[in-house]
Amino acid sequence: MRKVVILGMACVSLFLMSGGNILAGGAGQEGSSVDQAAAKKDKTPPKFFASPQKEGVKATCPVTGEEFTINKDTLHSEYKGRYVYFCCAGCKPEFDKTPAKFLKDIPDETNKKRGKD
């Protein structure tokens, strides 16, 4: 009986020290895995850009979904007036065959640039 009481007190102490969040898997605590996953999801680099990008900018390959950093050798294409960067040499030709397949919701900026709004 004494062991059960001590164990129960230890559980209550942990619960109180966690701010009551231990039952929710730490939800609401800064740095929890739930918060980190949500933050990462919100900070996914873009798949396309309105202008050419410099080295060091993060992007997401529209073909593989891989996040990468643009460097001097990064291949790119222009589609609907937007700049699209690729994680590797194999993705560019795949994208160029059927770009709409990979960027379904990209706004068409080519008409705006030509004054055909």
Rosetta constraint file for C-alpha pairs under 8 A:
AtomPair CA 1 CA 5 HARMONIC 6.50 0.50
AtomPair CA 2 CA 6 HARMONIC 6.30 0.50
AtomPair CA 3 CA 7 HARMONIC 6.04 0.50
AtomPair CA 4 CA 8 HARMONIC 5.97 0.50
AtomPair CA 5 CA 9 HARMONIC 6.12 0.50
AtomPair CA 6 CA 10 HARMONIC 6.21 0.50
AtomPair CA 7 CA 11 HARMONIC 6.28 0.50
AtomPair CA 8 CA 12 HARMONIC 6.26 0.50
AtomPair CA 9 CA 13 HARMONIC 6.09 0.50
AtomPair CA 10 CA 14 HARMONIC 6.23 0.50
AtomPair CA 11 CA 15 HARMONIC 6.13 0.50
AtomPair CA 12 CA 16 HARMONIC 6.15 0.50
AtomPair CA 13 CA 17 HARMONIC 6.07 0.50
AtomPair CA 14 CA 18 HARMONIC 6.13 0.50
AtomPair CA 14 CA 22 HARMONIC 7.92 0.50
AtomPair CA 15 CA 19 HARMONIC 6.64 0.50
AtomPair CA 15 CA 20 HARMONIC 5.35 0.50
AtomPair CA 15 CA 21 HARMONIC 7.29 0.50
AtomPair CA 15 CA 22 HARMONIC 5.97 0.50
AtomPair CA 15 CA 23 HARMONIC 7.92 0.50
AtomPair CA 16 CA 20 HARMONIC 5.72 0.50
AtomPair CA 18 CA 22 HARMONIC 5.88 0.50
AtomPair CA 18 CA 26 HARMONIC 7.93 0.50
AtomPair CA 21 CA 25 HARMONIC 6.64 0.50
AtomPair CA 21 CA 26 HARMONIC 4.99 0.50
AtomPair CA 21 CA 27 HARMONIC 6.27 0.50
AtomPair CA 21 CA 28 HARMONIC 7.19 0.50
AtomPair CA 21 CA 29 HARMONIC 7.43 0.50
AtomPair CA 22 CA 26 HARMONIC 5.23 0.50
AtomPair CA 26 CA 32 HARMONIC 5.95 0.50
AtomPair CA 26 CA 34 HARMONIC 7.88 0.50
AtomPair CA 27 CA 32 HARMONIC 6.54 0.50
AtomPair CA 27 CA 34 HARMONIC 6.37 0.50
AtomPair CA 27 CA 35 HARMONIC 7.23 0.50
AtomPair CA 28 CA 32 HARMONIC 7.47 0.50
AtomPair CA 28 CA 35 HARMONIC 7.37 0.50
AtomPair CA 29 CA 35 HARMONIC 7.74 0.50
AtomPair CA 30 CA 35 HARMONIC 6.91 0.50
AtomPair CA 31 CA 35 HARMONIC 6.21 0.50
AtomPair CA 31 CA 36 HARMONIC 6.17 0.50
AtomPair CA 32 CA 36 HARMONIC 6.16 0.50
AtomPair CA 33 CA 37 HARMONIC 6.08 0.50
AtomPair CA 34 CA 38 HARMONIC 6.34 0.50
AtomPair CA 35 CA 39 HARMONIC 6.03 0.50
AtomPair CA 36 CA 40 HARMONIC 6.04 0.50
AtomPair CA 37 CA 41 HARMONIC 6.16 0.50
AtomPair CA 38 CA 42 HARMONIC 6.25 0.50
AtomPair CA 39 CA 43 HARMONIC 6.24 0.50
AtomPair CA 40 CA 44 HARMONIC 6.40 0.50
AtomPair CA 44 CA 60 HARMONIC 7.42 0.50
AtomPair CA 44 CA 67 HARMONIC 7.70 0.50
AtomPair CA 45 CA 58 HARMONIC 5.76 0.50
AtomPair CA 45 CA 59 HARMONIC 4.72 0.50
AtomPair CA 45 CA 60 HARMONIC 5.46 0.50
AtomPair CA 45 CA 67 HARMONIC 6.89 0.50
AtomPair CA 46 CA 58 HARMONIC 7.87 0.50
AtomPair CA 46 CA 59 HARMONIC 5.37 0.50
AtomPair CA 46 CA 60 HARMONIC 5.63 0.50
AtomPair CA 47 CA 59 HARMONIC 5.99 0.50
AtomPair CA 47 CA 60 HARMONIC 4.80 0.50
AtomPair CA 47 CA 61 HARMONIC 5.95 0.50
AtomPair CA 47 CA 62 HARMONIC 5.55 0.50
AtomPair CA 47 CA 84 HARMONIC 6.38 0.50
AtomPair CA 47 CA 85 HARMONIC 7.29 0.50
AtomPair CA 48 CA 59 HARMONIC 7.73 0.50
AtomPair CA 48 CA 82 HARMONIC 6.15 0.50
AtomPair CA 48 CA 83 HARMONIC 5.45 0.50
AtomPair CA 48 CA 84 HARMONIC 4.62 0.50
AtomPair CA 48 CA 85 HARMONIC 7.05 0.50
AtomPair CA 49 CA 53 HARMONIC 7.58 0.50
AtomPair CA 49 CA 82 HARMONIC 5.51 0.50
AtomPair CA 49 CA 83 HARMONIC 5.01 0.50
AtomPair CA 49 CA 84 HARMONIC 6.54 0.50
AtomPair CA 50 CA 81 HARMONIC 7.21 0.50
AtomPair CA 50 CA 82 HARMONIC 5.01 0.50
AtomPair CA 50 CA 83 HARMONIC 6.25 0.50
AtomPair CA 51 CA 82 HARMONIC 6.76 0.50
AtomPair CA 51 CA 83 HARMONIC 6.22 0.50
AtomPair CA 52 CA 83 HARMONIC 6.14 0.50
AtomPair CA 53 CA 57 HARMONIC 6.73 0.50
AtomPair CA 53 CA 70 HARMONIC 7.74 0.50
AtomPair CA 54 CA 70 HARMONIC 7.17 0.50
AtomPair CA 54 CA 71 HARMONIC 7.58 0.50
AtomPair CA 55 CA 69 HARMONIC 7.44 0.50
AtomPair CA 55 CA 70 HARMONIC 5.12 0.50
AtomPair CA 55 CA 71 HARMONIC 4.51 0.50
AtomPair CA 55 CA 72 HARMONIC 6.16 0.50
AtomPair CA 56 CA 69 HARMONIC 5.53 0.50
AtomPair CA 56 CA 70 HARMONIC 5.42 0.50
AtomPair CA 56 CA 71 HARMONIC 6.20 0.50
AtomPair CA 57 CA 69 HARMONIC 5.58 0.50
AtomPair CA 57 CA 70 HARMONIC 5.45 0.50
AtomPair CA 58 CA 67 HARMONIC 7.01 0.50
AtomPair CA 58 CA 68 HARMONIC 5.69 0.50
AtomPair CA 58 CA 69 HARMONIC 4.38 0.50
AtomPair CA 58 CA 70 HARMONIC 6.10 0.50
AtomPair CA 59 CA 67 HARMONIC 5.77 0.50
AtomPair CA 59 CA 68 HARMONIC 5.62 0.50
AtomPair CA 59 CA 69 HARMONIC 6.14 0.50
AtomPair CA 59 CA 70 HARMONIC 6.83 0.50
AtomPair CA 59 CA 85 HARMONIC 7.02 0.50
AtomPair CA 60 CA 65 HARMONIC 5.73 0.50
AtomPair CA 60 CA 66 HARMONIC 5.52 0.50
AtomPair CA 60 CA 67 HARMONIC 4.38 0.50
AtomPair CA 60 CA 68 HARMONIC 6.25 0.50
AtomPair CA 60 CA 85 HARMONIC 7.61 0.50
AtomPair CA 60 CA 86 HARMONIC 7.59 0.50
AtomPair CA 60 CA 87 HARMONIC 7.70 0.50
AtomPair CA 61 CA 65 HARMONIC 4.98 0.50
AtomPair CA 61 CA 66 HARMONIC 5.36 0.50
AtomPair CA 61 CA 67 HARMONIC 6.40 0.50
AtomPair CA 61 CA 68 HARMONIC 7.55 0.50
AtomPair CA 61 CA 84 HARMONIC 7.95 0.50
AtomPair CA 61 CA 85 HARMONIC 6.32 0.50
AtomPair CA 61 CA 86 HARMONIC 4.90 0.50
AtomPair CA 61 CA 87 HARMONIC 5.55 0.50
AtomPair CA 61 CA 91 HARMONIC 7.99 0.50
AtomPair CA 62 CA 66 HARMONIC 7.93 0.50
AtomPair CA 62 CA 84 HARMONIC 7.81 0.50
AtomPair CA 62 CA 85 HARMONIC 7.96 0.50
AtomPair CA 62 CA 86 HARMONIC 7.22 0.50
AtomPair CA 62 CA 95 HARMONIC 7.81 0.50
AtomPair CA 62 CA 102 HARMONIC 5.76 0.50
AtomPair CA 62 CA 103 HARMONIC 6.99 0.50
AtomPair CA 63 CA 86 HARMONIC 7.71 0.50
AtomPair CA 63 CA 91 HARMONIC 6.05 0.50
AtomPair CA 63 CA 94 HARMONIC 7.53 0.50
AtomPair CA 63 CA 95 HARMONIC 6.58 0.50
AtomPair CA 63 CA 102 HARMONIC 6.26 0.50
AtomPair CA 64 CA 87 HARMONIC 7.98 0.50
AtomPair CA 64 CA 91 HARMONIC 7.64 0.50
AtomPair CA 66 CA 87 HARMONIC 6.89 0.50
AtomPair CA 67 CA 87 HARMONIC 7.62 0.50
AtomPair CA 68 CA 87 HARMONIC 6.26 0.50
AtomPair CA 70 CA 74 HARMONIC 5.80 0.50
AtomPair CA 70 CA 85 HARMONIC 7.54 0.50
AtomPair CA 74 CA 85 HARMONIC 6.81 0.50
AtomPair CA 74 CA 86 HARMONIC 6.57 0.50
AtomPair CA 74 CA 87 HARMONIC 7.13 0.50
AtomPair CA 74 CA 88 HARMONIC 7.40 0.50
AtomPair CA 75 CA 85 HARMONIC 5.96 0.50
AtomPair CA 75 CA 86 HARMONIC 5.73 0.50
AtomPair CA 75 CA 87 HARMONIC 7.85 0.50
AtomPair CA 75 CA 88 HARMONIC 7.35 0.50
AtomPair CA 75 CA 89 HARMONIC 6.80 0.50
AtomPair CA 75 CA 92 HARMONIC 6.93 0.50
AtomPair CA 76 CA 83 HARMONIC 6.78 0.50
AtomPair CA 76 CA 84 HARMONIC 5.35 0.50
AtomPair CA 76 CA 85 HARMONIC 4.27 0.50
AtomPair CA 76 CA 86 HARMONIC 6.00 0.50
AtomPair CA 76 CA 92 HARMONIC 6.95 0.50
AtomPair CA 77 CA 83 HARMONIC 5.95 0.50
AtomPair CA 77 CA 84 HARMONIC 5.26 0.50
AtomPair CA 77 CA 85 HARMONIC 6.64 0.50
AtomPair CA 77 CA 92 HARMONIC 7.30 0.50
AtomPair CA 77 CA 96 HARMONIC 7.56 0.50
AtomPair CA 78 CA 82 HARMONIC 5.39 0.50
AtomPair CA 78 CA 83 HARMONIC 4.71 0.50
AtomPair CA 78 CA 84 HARMONIC 6.03 0.50
AtomPair CA 79 CA 83 HARMONIC 6.57 0.50
AtomPair CA 79 CA 84 HARMONIC 7.19 0.50
AtomPair CA 79 CA 99 HARMONIC 7.38 0.50
AtomPair CA 80 CA 106 HARMONIC 7.67 0.50
AtomPair CA 80 CA 107 HARMONIC 7.24 0.50
AtomPair CA 80 CA 108 HARMONIC 4.83 0.50
AtomPair CA 80 CA 109 HARMONIC 5.64 0.50
AtomPair CA 80 CA 110 HARMONIC 5.40 0.50
AtomPair CA 81 CA 108 HARMONIC 6.63 0.50
AtomPair CA 81 CA 109 HARMONIC 4.90 0.50
AtomPair CA 81 CA 110 HARMONIC 4.72 0.50
AtomPair CA 81 CA 113 HARMONIC 7.95 0.50
AtomPair CA 82 CA 109 HARMONIC 7.02 0.50
AtomPair CA 86 CA 91 HARMONIC 6.05 0.50
AtomPair CA 86 CA 92 HARMONIC 6.20 0.50
AtomPair CA 87 CA 91 HARMONIC 7.03 0.50
AtomPair CA 88 CA 92 HARMONIC 7.45 0.50
AtomPair CA 89 CA 93 HARMONIC 7.79 0.50
AtomPair CA 90 CA 94 HARMONIC 6.87 0.50
AtomPair CA 91 CA 95 HARMONIC 6.10 0.50
AtomPair CA 92 CA 96 HARMONIC 6.03 0.50
AtomPair CA 93 CA 97 HARMONIC 6.23 0.50
AtomPair CA 94 CA 98 HARMONIC 7.09 0.50
AtomPair CA 95 CA 99 HARMONIC 4.94 0.50
AtomPair CA 95 CA 102 HARMONIC 6.94 0.50
AtomPair CA 98 CA 102 HARMONIC 7.43 0.50
AtomPair CA 99 CA 103 HARMONIC 6.29 0.50
AtomPair CA 100 CA 104 HARMONIC 5.26 0.50
AtomPair CA 108 CA 112 HARMONIC 7.85 0.50
AtomPair CA 109 CA 113 HARMONIC 6.34 0.50
AtomPair CA 110 CA 114 HARMONIC 6.47 0.50
AtomPair CA 111 CA 115 HARMONIC 6.19 0.50
AtomPair CA 111 CA 116 HARMONIC 4.83 0.50
AtomPair CA 111 CA 117 HARMONIC 5.95 0.50
AtomPair CA 112 CA 116 HARMONIC 5.60 0.50
AtomPair CA 112 CA 117 HARMONIC 5.15 0.50
